Amino acid sequence: MKKFTQLEKCLDYQFKDKNLIIEALTHKSFKKSYNNERLEFLGDAVLNLIVGEYLFNEFPNSNEGDLSKTRASLVNEQGFTKLAIAIDLGDYIYLSDAEERNQGRKKASILSDAFEAIMGAVYIEAGIETLRAIILKLLESSYDKINLDVLFSDYKTALQEITQARFGCIPEYRLEKATGPDHQKEFELSLWINDKLYANACGKSKKLAQQSAAKITLEKLRIKN
């Protein structure tokens, strides 16, 4: 049996039921009578609630749309992988030999699923208050600042890397229109790759609109893979 002492230290939580942490760390490839998919399902639901509540309290002047976008930037595969790496979660996952050879411990899908499962396990054993403290501590240590500008900062960069490799060019962002008074403008732009339209998006600044369009395009390109 693996030792989870360091992982529990990173979480600042010690599991009473070691079978629960083992289940949370067991990938379906490991071919046991159990795996972490059910705990992953539960963890996803509770994390959505905790992060949503955190943003609701932290940003009292933000509207529903901005809160939803910010939560979506935190509660996703990329966000959970970031938190999983912060606690070295990949070192503890039970994988098949085939997944080991395929660098499964570094795969975002496996890391993020295991992170959700671990959080689901904490919730079952210790409740939402304990889990909230763990999540907020991880968020605050992993992000210098939580707001839309910071959380969206990687989408344009990620898209540019993909389009340069796949199409030999960089995306073009075209401003379509700007509406509203100067203190409350809304910008609408389109994103083009090789003169093909991929996305339209709006934002309270050109930067936010660009990041939203880049995110939409990334999702479209990944679906096509």
Buried (B, 14 or more C-beta within 10 A) or exposed (E): EEEBEEBBEBBEBEBEEEEBBBBBBBBBBBEEEEBBBEBBEBBBEBBBBBBBBBBEEEBEEBEEEBBEBBBBBBBEBBBBBBBBBBBEBBEBBBBBEEBEEBEBBEBBEBBBBBBBBBBBBBBBBBEBEBBBBBBBEBBEEBBEEBBBEEBBEBBBEBBBEBBEEEEEEEBEBEEEEEEEEEEEEEBBBBBBBEEEEBBBBBBBEBBBBBBBBBBBBBEEBEEEE
